[in-house]
Amino acid sequence: MHPLIRKISHFADISADEADMLLGLFSHEQAYADGDAVFSADTEQSTFFVVLEGWFYSFSILPDGARQIHDVYHAGDVIGLDHLSWSRSTISVSAASDGRLAAAPLTPARRVMFRNPHLSAIFYSLHMLTNVQLLDRITAIARLGAYESLAYFLSDATARRRMISADYPSELYLPLSQKFIADCLGLSAVHVSRQFNKLIENKLLRRLSRSSIQILDEDRLRKISDYQDRYANLDRHRFERELGRALAGHHGQSE
């Protein structure tokens, strides 16, 4: 199943026709190598994207030249939803590993959403989920120590990967440098290295290779960081109920 369709199916019913419409929109695929730029801040944008595979991230360059990472994107995540409202990008996005994106042109996407309120509501919900996850991560970085912050980062990566995989293994593909993870968490690379070793010593994970680890005790990892899996706690029936009421009100006003 397409990563975007699998992700949506976690919180909303989507018909075969709607899935076909989305796949038709995101029909242009492009491969990226680690470090490739997808788009830069304050540039004109005519597309938005869904991650098919690999890791991508959004960031800003601070006045002192330092990089501030805002979010990390996994398979199934949508990049650039803000382009539907802003003509110029508010952030920069690059590849954190080799990967693939599928691009959708904004004008046809707006037409599809205007004609299909259900899909429009789905994208709105995806945007809200992204905002909640970002707030959770900001809160975690602000209040947790280095050990707990790394546990949070790995718990979140594991939960998001599982969501788009029908048979998710305990192995986590992690082709990220310690400097990159450090920038995500506001730590130094030395701190990240020490905390990885501590997690290994405490039998929470083990290294399988330079680019993958195995989570040995996910429950303990989550408890350490007080990680909340927002996708697991979604009430999909509430979404459908509220959407049904909204659409009924919309149709009533238009009659």
C-alpha positions as semicolon CSV with decimal commas, in nm:
position;residue;x (nm);y (nm);z (nm)
1;M;0,000;0,000;0,000
2;H;0,116;0,354;-0,078
3;P;0,268;0,515;0,237
4;L;0,030;0,813;0,227
5;I;-0,281;0,595;0,193
6;R;-0,163;0,371;0,476
7;K;-0,105;0,673;0,699
8;I;-0,447;0,823;0,622
9;S;-0,618;0,491;0,689
10;H;-0,507;0,517;1,054
11;F;-0,753;0,798;1,124
12;A;-1,003;0,813;0,837
13;D;-1,184;0,591;0,591
14;I;-1,074;0,659;0,237
15;S;-1,255;0,518;-0,066
16;A;-1,083;0,356;-0,362
17;D;-1,181;0,656;-0,579
18;E;-1,032;0,900;-0,328
19;A;-0,713;0,696;-0,307
20;D;-0,688;0,696;-0,685
21;M;-0,733;1,076;-0,688
22;L;-0,449;1,120;-0,439
23;L;-0,219;0,882;-0,621
24;G;-0,298;1,066;-0,942
25;L;-0,197;1,394;-0,780
26;F;0,128;1,256;-0,640
27;S;0,232;1,097;-0,967
28;H;0,571;1,261;-1,018
29;E;0,842;1,074;-0,828
30;Q;1,199;1,190;-0,780
31;A;1,501;1,035;-0,610
32;Y;1,724;1,237;-0,376
33;A;2,069;1,165;-0,242
34;D;2,172;1,238;0,115
35;G;2,218;1,615;0,147
36;D;2,023;1,712;-0,165
37;A;1,805;2,021;-0,132
38;V;1,433;1,975;-0,201
39;F;1,352;2,346;-0,177
40;S;1,485;2,654;0,001
41;A;1,317;2,905;0,228
42;D;1,156;3,212;0,071
43;T;1,131;3,066;-0,278
44;E;0,825;3,036;-0,503
45;Q;0,657;2,696;-0,469
46;S;0,411;2,522;-0,700
47;T;0,413;2,172;-0,546
48;F;0,400;1,983;-0,220
49;F;0,533;1,637;-0,148
50;V;0,484;1,302;0,022
51;V;0,780;1,092;0,139
52;L;0,794;0,750;-0,026
53;E;1,113;0,632;0,141
54;G;1,412;0,772;0,325
55;W;1,451;1,056;0,574
56;F;1,400;1,427;0,502
57;Y;1,404;1,731;0,729
58;S;1,299;2,096;0,746
59;F;1,531;2,360;0,882
60;S;1,629;2,726;0,900
61;I;1,971;2,885;0,900
62;L;2,017;3,114;1,200
63;P;2,193;3,453;1,183
64;D;2,513;3,297;1,320
65;G;2,510;3,036;1,044
66;A;2,395;2,750;1,267
67;R;2,128;2,509;1,144
68;Q;1,800;2,483;1,333
69;I;1,614;2,161;1,246
70;H;1,237;2,196;1,278
71;D;1,103;1,855;1,183
72;V;1,204;1,517;1,045
73;Y;0,991;1,345;0,779
74;H;0,942;0,972;0,733
75;A;0,762;0,761;0,472
76;G;0,399;0,872;0,445
77;D;0,463;1,223;0,579
78;V;0,350;1,522;0,373
79;I;0,599;1,805;0,316
80;G;0,493;2,156;0,221
81;L;0,125;2,161;0,316
82;D;0,180;2,528;0,401
83;H;0,238;2,587;0,028
84;L;-0,139;2,562;-0,012
85;S;-0,163;2,893;0,177
86;W;0,174;3,063;0,117
87;S;0,318;3,115;-0,230
88;R;0,673;3,126;-0,093
89;S;0,822;2,857;0,128
90;T;0,862;2,938;0,497
91;I;1,137;2,679;0,558
92;S;1,405;2,484;0,375
93;V;1,385;2,108;0,321
94;S;1,667;1,867;0,239
95;A;1,728;1,493;0,231
96;A;1,879;1,344;0,547
97;S;1,944;1,016;0,362
98;D;1,896;0,872;0,017
99;G;1,522;0,870;-0,049
100;R;1,230;0,936;-0,282
101;L;0,953;1,196;-0,286
102;A;0,632;1,216;-0,487
103;A;0,529;1,568;-0,585
104;A;0,177;1,704;-0,635
105;P;0,108;2,032;-0,821
106;L;-0,074;2,284;-0,603
107;T;-0,337;2,407;-0,850
108;P;-0,484;2,062;-0,932
109;A;-0,460;1,972;-0,561
110;R;-0,668;2,276;-0,467
111;R;-0,930;2,177;-0,724
112;V;-0,950;1,823;-0,587
113;M;-0,987;1,950;-0,229
114;F;-1,252;2,204;-0,329
115;R;-1,457;1,934;-0,500
116;N;-1,401;1,674;-0,228
117;P;-1,447;1,813;0,127
118;H;-1,358;1,473;0,273
119;L;-1,007;1,485;0,123
120;S;-0,977;1,849;0,222
121;A;-1,059;1,756;0,582
122;I;-0,806;1,471;0,571
123;F;-0,525;1,707;0,470
124;Y;-0,633;1,951;0,738
125;S;-0,611;1,668;0,992
126;L;-0,265;1,570;0,866
127;H;-0,156;1,929;0,918
128;M;-0,296;1,932;1,272
129;L;-0,121;1,604;1,354
130;T;0,208;1,748;1,235
131;N;0,156;2,052;1,457
132;V;0,082;1,837;1,763
133;Q;0,391;1,623;1,701
134;L;0,605;1,934;1,665
135;L;0,473;2,078;1,991
136;D;0,541;1,746;2,165
137;R;0,900;1,746;2,038
138;I;0,960;2,108;2,140
139;T;0,826;2,031;2,488
140;A;1,040;1,717;2,514
141;I;1,359;1,898;2,413
142;A;1,287;2,179;2,659
143;R;1,227;1,960;2,964
144;L;1,418;1,635;2,909
145;G;1,781;1,554;2,964
146;A;2,007;1,424;2,689
147;Y;1,937;1,056;2,767
148;E;1,560;1,104;2,773
149;S;1,565;1,325;2,461
150;L;1,739;1,056;2,259
151;A;1,492;0,797;2,389
152;Y;1,211;1,028;2,275
153;F;1,363;1,069;1,927
154;L;1,396;0,692;1,881
155;S;1,046;0,622;2,020
156;D;0,895;0,871;1,778
157;A;1,088;0,729;1,481
158;T;0,975;0,378;1,572
159;A;0,608;0,476;1,608
160;R;0,602;0,665;1,280
161;R;0,772;0,383;1,091
162;R;0,535;0,124;1,230
163;M;0,235;0,325;1,117
164;I;0,312;0,277;0,748
165;S;0,437;-0,081;0,769
166;A;0,199;-0,376;0,795
167;D;0,473;-0,597;0,936
168;Y;0,705;-0,364;1,127
169;P;1,024;-0,532;1,257
170;S;1,215;-0,426;1,567
171;E;1,495;-0,307;1,339
172;L;1,503;0,069;1,279
173;Y;1,680;0,203;0,972
174;L;1,874;0,501;1,106
175;P;2,109;0,636;0,838
176;L;2,164;0,961;1,030
177;S;2,486;1,105;1,159
178;Q;2,518;1,176;1,529
179;K;2,568;1,543;1,435
180;F;2,229;1,542;1,262
181;I;2,054;1,381;1,560
182;A;2,233;1,629;1,788
183;D;2,096;1,920;1,582
184;C;1,745;1,773;1,609
185;L;1,769;1,756;1,987
186;G;1,973;2,068;2,063
187;L;2,265;1,860;2,188
188;S;2,628;1,809;2,092
189;A;2,739;1,510;1,887
190;V;2,950;1,398;2,185
191;H;2,640;1,397;2,405
192;V;2,447;1,192;2,151
193;S;2,728;0,938;2,126
194;R;2,740;0,897;2,504
195;Q;2,363;0,854;2,531
196;F;2,357;0,593;2,253
197;N;2,619;0,396;2,445
198;K;2,414;0,432;2,764
199;L;2,099;0,302;2,591
200;I;2,301;0,005;2,463
201;E;2,446;-0,063;2,810
202;N;2,094;-0,056;2,956
203;K;1,981;-0,313;2,696
204;L;1,726;-0,084;2,537
205;L;1,876;-0,119;2,191
206;R;2,170;-0,266;2,003
207;R;2,353;-0,166;1,689
208;L;2,307;-0,391;1,388
209;S;2,517;-0,184;1,148
210;R;2,630;0,174;1,092
211;S;2,283;0,259;0,960
212;S;2,045;0,043;1,164
213;I;1,965;-0,043;1,524
214;Q;1,735;-0,290;1,695
215;I;1,494;-0,168;1,963
216;L;1,507;-0,427;2,241
217;D;1,256;-0,277;2,486
218;E;1,024;-0,023;2,327
219;D;0,800;0,007;2,634
220;R;1,091;0,108;2,856
221;L;1,219;0,347;2,590
222;R;0,882;0,523;2,586
223;K;0,854;0,537;2,963
224;I;1,197;0,697;2,995
225;S;1,092;0,987;2,772
226;D;0,718;0,989;2,854
227;Y;0,656;0,950;2,482
228;Q;0,294;0,976;2,368
229;D;0,212;0,797;2,042
230;R;-0,037;1,042;1,893
231;Y;-0,127;0,813;1,605
232;A;-0,209;0,521;1,833
233;N;-0,443;0,745;2,034
234;L;-0,635;0,887;1,738
235;D;-1,012;0,842;1,754
236;R;-1,091;0,773;1,387
237;H;-1,463;0,740;1,458
238;R;-1,471;1,090;1,609
239;F;-1,308;1,225;1,293
240;E;-1,574;1,066;1,076
241;R;-1,857;1,185;1,303
242;E;-1,737;1,544;1,310
243;L;-1,672;1,544;0,937
244;G;-2,023;1,410;0,874
245;R;-2,175;1,691;1,080
246;A;-1,964;1,953;0,902
247;L;-2,057;1,823;0,558
248;A;-2,426;1,806;0,654
249;G;-2,410;2,170;0,764
250;H;-2,231;2,266;0,444
251;H;-2,493;2,099;0,226
252;G;-2,774;2,255;0,429
253;Q;-2,633;2,606;0,378
254;S;-2,587;2,554;0,005
255;E;-2,948;2,445;-0,052
